[in-house]
Amino acid sequence: MQIGMIGLGRMGMNMAKRLLADRHQVTVYNRTAAKTDEMVKEGAVGSYSLQEMIDKLSSPRVVWLMLPAGQPIDDHLEQLRTMLAPGDIVVDGGNTNYKDDLRRAATLAKDKIRFMDAGVSGGIWGLKVGYCLMIGGETETFKHLTPIFKSLAPPEGYLHCGKTGAGHFVKMIHNGIEYGMMQAYAEGFAILEASPYQDLDFSKLSNLWNQGSVIRSWLLELLADAFKKDPDLSKITGHVDDSGEGRWTVQQAVESGVSAPVITMSLFRRFQSRRDNSFEDRVLAALRREFGGHPVVAAKK
């Protein structure tokens, strides 16, 4: 299947590579030409402007955006509206607020351009193991794009969650849950670090808990790797950013009248992390680096 990929960051580039590996024809565009050049060497069709990319795609065109949430997506969609034709499809695979999906889909519909929202999870490991895809939009468009979803996801790793916005709504809650899980691990290891038993090997302990324990998870596997590289996480600071979806989850809980104290506290704890440098926060920072390639603040020597 033919597809255009806009945005070749940590996620977009690896998604394009995975599609190429499954023999899709991928036309790429990135604001910086060097990344486009890199993908051309991998077998992609290079484009150095949005118009060039659109001209190289056949109707009905499929354009997948992997861009930062907010204004960058609006800016690109405004340009694409003048280039695309009725029946073409735009997929937003970024970490977008589902309410923005509703507005954007309605705007594109005026020109009969179809819109799908896709929450994507998998971080820097998605190229190898596949991406979990949470998809919203019209059923017929979903069916048309199924070959793409199958190539990007592991078996049973994609789901049509419902109408426009459903994909990003589910991804938002997914990330809120992720905040809470990471916070629980961070607090547990902080208690261990402050315990009378100072000879504990946190990497081995993380691995132990993944052998049949009820708290086993991929996050613990990544934590074991992080501790193996840096046993006391002294090479990084505990500065923990948030991508926005945790905030949106808490806001949605308020709007829906749902009690979500764990997720809310985990978000507030990230705010606090920017003021101190506790072991607990270094665990959180290390986890974000391991699963998503998110930058960390290096400790001063």
C-alpha positions as CSV (number, residue, x, y, z in Angstrom):
1,M,0.0,0.0,0.0
2,Q,1.2,3.5,-0.7
3,I,1.4,6.1,2.2
4,G,3.0,9.4,2.9
5,M,4.7,9.9,6.3
6,I,5.1,13.5,7.6
7,G,7.5,13.8,10.6
8,L,10.5,11.6,11.0
9,G,11.2,11.9,14.7
10,R,11.8,9.0,17.1
11,M,8.4,7.5,16.3
12,G,7.8,8.5,12.7
13,M,11.1,7.3,11.3
14,N,10.8,3.9,12.9
15,M,7.2,3.5,11.8
16,A,8.3,4.4,8.2
17,K,11.0,1.7,8.5
18,R,8.6,-0.9,9.7
19,L,6.2,-0.1,6.8
20,L,9.1,-0.4,4.3
21,A,10.1,-3.7,5.8
22,D,6.6,-5.0,5.0
23,R,6.9,-3.8,1.4
24,H,4.7,-0.7,1.5
25,Q,5.6,2.2,-0.7
26,V,6.5,5.0,1.8
27,T,6.9,8.6,0.7
28,V,8.5,10.7,3.4
29,Y,8.7,14.4,4.3
30,N,10.5,16.1,7.2
31,R,11.2,19.7,7.9
32,T,14.9,18.9,8.1
33,A,16.1,17.3,4.8
34,A,18.8,15.2,6.5
35,K,16.2,12.8,7.9
36,T,14.5,12.5,4.6
37,D,17.9,11.7,3.0
38,E,18.4,9.0,5.7
39,M,15.1,7.4,4.9
40,V,15.8,7.5,1.1
41,K,18.8,5.3,1.9
42,E,16.4,2.9,3.6
43,G,14.2,2.6,0.5
44,A,11.7,5.4,1.0
45,V,10.7,7.9,-1.7
46,G,12.0,11.3,-0.6
47,S,10.1,14.6,-0.7
48,Y,11.4,18.0,0.3
49,S,8.1,19.9,0.4
50,L,4.5,18.9,1.3
51,Q,3.5,19.6,-2.3
52,E,6.2,17.3,-3.7
53,M,5.0,14.5,-1.3
54,I,1.4,14.9,-2.3
55,D,2.3,14.9,-6.0
56,K,4.1,11.6,-5.6
57,L,1.1,9.8,-4.0
58,S,-1.8,8.2,-6.0
59,S,-5.5,8.8,-5.2
60,P,-6.9,8.1,-2.8
61,R,-3.9,9.5,-1.0
62,V,-3.0,8.4,2.5
63,V,-1.0,10.9,4.6
64,W,0.1,10.0,8.1
65,L,1.2,12.8,10.5
66,M,3.7,12.1,13.3
67,L,4.1,15.6,14.6
68,P,4.0,17.4,18.0
69,A,0.5,18.0,19.3
70,G,-1.0,21.4,18.9
71,Q,-0.1,24.2,16.4
72,P,2.3,22.1,14.2
73,I,-0.5,19.8,13.3
74,D,-3.0,22.7,12.6
75,D,-0.3,24.4,10.4
76,H,0.3,21.2,8.4
77,L,-3.4,20.5,8.0
78,E,-4.1,24.0,6.7
79,Q,-1.6,23.5,4.0
80,L,-2.7,20.0,3.2
81,R,-6.3,21.1,2.7
82,T,-5.3,23.0,-0.4
83,M,-3.3,20.1,-1.8
84,L,-5.5,17.0,-1.1
85,A,-8.6,15.9,-3.0
86,P,-12.0,14.6,-2.0
87,G,-11.6,11.0,-0.7
88,D,-8.0,11.4,0.5
89,I,-7.2,10.4,4.0
90,V,-5.3,12.1,6.8
91,V,-4.2,10.1,9.8
92,D,-3.0,12.0,12.9
93,G,-0.7,9.6,14.9
94,G,0.6,12.1,17.3
95,N,-0.2,12.6,21.0
96,T,-3.2,14.8,20.2
97,N,-6.1,15.9,22.5
98,Y,-9.2,14.1,21.2
99,K,-11.1,17.4,21.3
100,D,-8.8,18.7,18.6
101,D,-9.7,15.7,16.5
102,L,-13.3,16.6,16.5
103,R,-12.6,20.1,15.2
104,R,-10.0,19.0,12.6
105,A,-12.2,16.3,11.2
106,A,-15.1,18.7,10.8
107,T,-12.9,21.2,9.0
108,L,-11.5,18.6,6.6
109,A,-14.9,17.1,6.0
110,K,-15.9,20.4,4.3
111,D,-13.5,19.4,1.5
112,K,-14.6,15.8,1.7
113,I,-11.1,14.8,3.1
114,R,-11.3,11.8,5.5
115,F,-9.7,11.9,8.9
116,M,-8.5,9.2,11.3
117,D,-7.0,9.6,14.7
118,A,-4.5,7.0,15.9
119,G,-3.1,6.8,19.4
120,V,0.3,5.1,19.0
121,S,2.2,3.4,21.9
122,G,5.5,1.5,21.6
123,G,8.2,4.1,22.0
124,I,11.6,3.4,20.6
125,W,11.0,-0.3,20.7
126,G,8.1,-0.2,18.2
127,L,10.3,-0.9,15.1
128,K,11.3,-4.3,16.5
129,V,8.1,-5.4,18.4
130,G,5.4,-3.4,16.7
131,Y,3.2,-0.5,17.8
132,C,-0.1,-0.7,19.8
133,L,-2.6,1.3,17.8
134,M,-5.8,2.8,19.1
135,I,-7.8,4.1,16.2
136,G,-10.8,6.4,15.8
137,G,-12.8,7.4,12.8
138,E,-15.2,6.0,10.2
139,T,-15.5,2.3,9.8
140,E,-15.0,2.2,6.1
141,T,-11.8,4.3,6.3
142,F,-10.5,2.0,9.0
143,K,-11.1,-1.0,6.8
144,H,-9.3,0.7,3.9
145,L,-6.2,1.3,6.1
146,T,-6.1,-2.1,7.7
147,P,-3.0,-3.2,5.7
148,I,-1.1,-0.3,7.2
149,F,-2.3,-1.1,10.7
150,K,-1.4,-4.7,10.4
151,S,2.1,-3.9,9.3
152,L,2.7,-1.4,12.1
153,A,1.2,-3.5,15.0
154,P,2.0,-6.9,16.5
155,P,-0.7,-9.5,16.3
156,E,-3.9,-8.2,17.9
157,G,-2.1,-4.9,18.4
158,Y,-4.6,-2.6,16.8
159,L,-8.2,-1.8,17.5
160,H,-10.9,0.4,16.0
161,C,-12.1,2.2,19.2
162,G,-15.0,4.1,17.7
163,K,-15.9,7.3,16.0
164,T,-13.6,10.3,15.5
165,G,-11.5,11.1,18.6
166,A,-12.0,7.6,20.2
167,G,-8.4,6.6,19.4
168,H,-6.8,9.5,21.0
169,F,-9.2,9.4,23.9
170,V,-8.2,5.8,24.6
171,K,-4.5,6.7,24.2
172,M,-4.9,9.6,26.7
173,I,-6.3,7.2,29.3
174,H,-3.6,4.7,28.5
175,N,-0.9,7.3,29.3
176,G,-2.7,8.4,32.5
177,I,-2.5,4.7,33.6
178,E,1.1,4.6,32.6
179,Y,1.8,7.7,34.9
180,G,0.3,5.8,37.8
181,M,2.1,2.6,37.2
182,M,5.5,4.3,36.9
183,Q,4.9,6.3,40.0
184,A,4.1,3.1,42.0
185,Y,7.4,1.6,40.8
186,A,9.3,4.8,41.7
187,E,7.9,4.9,45.2
188,G,8.6,1.3,45.9
189,F,12.2,1.5,44.8
190,A,12.6,4.8,46.8
191,I,11.5,2.9,49.9
192,L,14.0,0.1,49.1
193,E,16.8,2.6,48.5
194,A,16.1,4.1,52.0
195,S,15.9,0.7,53.7
196,P,18.3,-1.0,56.1
197,Y,19.2,-3.4,53.4
198,Q,21.7,-1.4,51.4
199,D,23.2,-4.4,49.5
200,L,20.1,-4.9,47.3
201,D,20.8,-5.1,43.5
202,F,17.9,-3.2,42.0
203,S,18.6,-4.6,38.5
204,K,18.4,-8.2,39.8
205,L,15.4,-7.4,41.9
206,S,13.6,-5.9,38.9
207,N,14.3,-9.0,37.0
208,L,13.2,-11.2,39.9
209,W,9.8,-9.5,40.0
210,N,9.3,-10.3,36.4
211,Q,9.5,-14.0,37.0
212,G,5.9,-14.9,37.9
213,S,5.2,-12.0,40.2
214,V,1.8,-10.2,40.0
215,I,3.6,-6.9,39.4
216,R,5.7,-8.1,36.4
217,S,5.6,-5.8,33.4
218,W,7.6,-4.5,30.4
219,L,8.3,-1.4,32.5
220,L,10.1,-3.6,35.0
221,E,12.2,-5.1,32.3
222,L,13.2,-1.7,31.2
223,L,13.9,-0.7,34.8
224,A,16.2,-3.7,35.1
225,D,18.1,-2.5,32.1
226,A,18.3,1.1,33.5
227,F,19.7,-0.1,36.8
228,K,22.2,-2.3,35.0
229,K,23.6,0.7,33.2
230,D,23.5,3.0,36.2
231,P,22.9,1.1,39.5
232,D,22.0,4.2,41.6
233,L,20.9,6.4,38.7
234,S,23.4,9.0,39.7
235,K,24.2,9.9,36.1
236,I,20.8,11.6,35.6
237,T,18.7,14.0,37.5
238,G,15.1,13.3,38.6
239,H,13.6,16.0,36.3
240,V,10.5,14.4,34.9
241,D,8.6,16.0,32.0
242,D,5.0,15.3,31.0
243,S,3.8,15.1,27.4
244,G,0.3,16.6,28.1
245,E,-1.8,13.4,28.1
246,G,-1.6,13.0,31.9
247,R,-2.9,16.5,32.3
248,W,-5.7,15.8,29.8
249,T,-6.6,12.6,31.7
250,V,-6.9,14.4,35.0
251,Q,-9.0,17.2,33.3
252,Q,-11.3,14.5,31.8
253,A,-11.7,12.9,35.2
254,V,-12.9,16.2,36.6
255,E,-15.2,16.8,33.6
256,S,-16.7,13.3,34.0
257,G,-16.9,13.4,37.8
258,V,-14.6,10.3,38.1
259,S,-12.3,9.9,41.1
260,A,-8.8,9.4,39.8
261,P,-6.5,10.1,42.8
262,V,-3.5,7.9,41.7
263,I,-3.2,9.4,38.2
264,T,-3.7,12.9,39.6
265,M,-1.1,12.5,42.2
266,S,1.4,11.0,39.8
267,L,1.0,14.0,37.5
268,F,1.5,16.4,40.4
269,R,4.5,14.4,41.5
270,R,6.1,15.1,38.1
271,F,5.6,18.8,38.7
272,Q,7.4,18.5,42.0
273,S,10.3,16.6,40.4
274,R,11.4,19.7,38.7
275,R,12.3,21.2,42.0
276,D,14.3,18.4,43.6
277,N,16.4,15.4,42.7
278,S,15.1,12.4,44.6
279,F,15.9,8.8,43.9
280,E,12.2,8.2,43.2
281,D,12.2,10.8,40.5
282,R,15.4,9.5,39.0
283,V,13.5,6.1,38.6
284,L,10.7,7.9,36.7
285,A,13.2,9.8,34.5
286,A,15.1,6.5,33.7
287,L,11.9,4.7,32.8
288,R,10.8,7.4,30.4
289,R,14.3,7.3,28.7
290,E,14.2,3.5,28.4
291,F,10.7,3.1,26.8
292,G,10.4,6.3,24.9
293,G,13.8,7.6,24.3
294,H,12.7,10.8,26.1
295,P,15.7,13.0,27.0
296,V,16.9,13.2,30.6
297,V,18.8,15.9,32.4
298,A,22.3,14.7,33.1
299,A,23.7,15.0,36.6
300,K,26.4,17.6,37.0
301,K,29.8,16.1,37.6
